[in-house]
Amino acid sequence: MLARLKTHWNAFKRLEPGQRFQTHYRQHRQSKAGKSPVRRVLYAVAGVVAFAVGIILMFIPGPAILFFLIAGGLFATQSLIVARALDWSELRIRAAAKAIRKRVSRQRAALHSHR
């Protein structure tokens, strides 16, 4: 089970940022799991449970963000709208992280040049 999850995760990571959730949505919908009404309901229920756990963990120490990401991924397999929103968000988060890294490196360089 863990090996299969790792394989799926590595395949997902190789997809193009900004398109990966939509690509995954389409691949899932074409698969046997995506066509099964029972599995579709199970994915939705698992997404709701992961989201609820994330909310609970917001108020106590724990990895709440991990459960929100899991919930988002599960919902994205069932909804093209959610998949598009996550792709859009991923691009914005990547751009913000790049800008922060660039600013931090400039500040470090400035600190080292004053020594």
C-alpha positions in Angstrom: 0.0 0.0 0.0 2.8 2.5 1.0 4.8 1.6 -2.1 1.7 2.2 -4.3 1.1 5.6 -2.6 4.8 6.5 -3.2 4.6 5.6 -6.8 1.4 7.7 -7.3 3.1 10.6 -5.4 6.2 10.5 -7.6 4.1 10.4 -10.8 2.0 13.4 -9.5 5.2 15.4 -8.7 6.4 14.8 -12.3 3.3 16.5 -13.7 3.6 20.1 -14.9 3.0 22.7 -12.1 -0.1 24.7 -12.8 -1.7 21.7 -14.6 -0.9 18.7 -12.3 -4.2 18.7 -10.4 -6.3 19.0 -13.6 -4.2 16.3 -15.2 -4.6 14.1 -12.2 -8.4 14.8 -12.1 -8.7 13.7 -15.8 -6.5 10.6 -15.3 -8.6 9.6 -12.2 -11.9 10.1 -14.0 -10.7 7.7 -16.8 -9.5 5.1 -14.3 -11.6 2.3 -12.9 -11.6 4.0 -9.5 -12.9 7.3 -11.0 -15.8 5.6 -12.7 -17.0 3.7 -9.6 -19.8 5.6 -7.8 -18.9 3.9 -4.5 -15.3 4.9 -4.8 -16.3 8.5 -5.7 -18.3 8.7 -2.5 -15.5 7.2 -0.5 -13.1 9.8 -1.9 -15.5 12.6 -0.9 -16.0 11.1 2.6 -12.2 10.8 3.0 -11.8 14.4 1.9 -14.4 15.6 4.5 -12.8 13.5 7.2 -9.3 14.8 6.4 -10.6 18.4 6.4 -12.3 17.9 9.7 -9.1 16.5 11.2 -7.3 19.5 9.9 -9.8 21.8 11.6 -9.4 20.0 14.9 -5.6 20.1 14.6 -5.7 23.9 14.1 -6.5 24.2 17.8 -4.0 21.7 19.2 -0.5 21.0 18.2 -0.4 18.9 15.1 0.1 18.8 11.3 -3.1 20.6 10.3 -1.8 21.8 7.0 -1.0 18.2 6.0 -4.6 17.2 6.5 -5.8 20.3 4.6 -3.5 19.3 1.7 -4.8 15.7 1.7 -8.4 16.9 1.7 -7.7 19.3 -1.2 -6.1 16.5 -3.1 -9.0 14.2 -2.5 -11.5 16.8 -3.5 -9.5 17.6 -6.6 -9.9 14.1 -7.8 -13.7 14.6 -7.8 -14.0 18.2 -8.9 -12.4 20.0 -11.9 -13.2 23.3 -10.2 -11.2 22.3 -7.1 -8.4 21.0 -9.3 -8.2 24.3 -11.2 -8.2 26.2 -8.0 -5.4 24.1 -6.6 -3.4 24.5 -9.8 -3.9 28.3 -9.7 -2.9 28.4 -6.0 0.2 26.3 -6.6 1.5 28.7 -9.1 0.9 31.7 -6.8 2.5 29.9 -3.8 5.5 29.0 -5.9 6.0 32.6 -7.1 5.7 33.9 -3.6 8.2 31.4 -2.2 10.6 32.3 -5.0 10.3 36.0 -4.2 10.8 35.3 -0.5 13.9 33.1 -1.2 15.3 35.8 -3.5 14.8 38.6 -0.9 16.3 36.5 1.9 19.4 35.7 -0.1 19.8 39.4 -1.0 19.5 40.3 2.7 22.1 37.7 3.6 24.4 39.0 1.0 24.0 42.5 2.3 24.7 41.4 5.9 27.9 39.5 4.8 29.1 42.5 2.8 29.0 44.7 5.9 31.4 42.5 7.8 
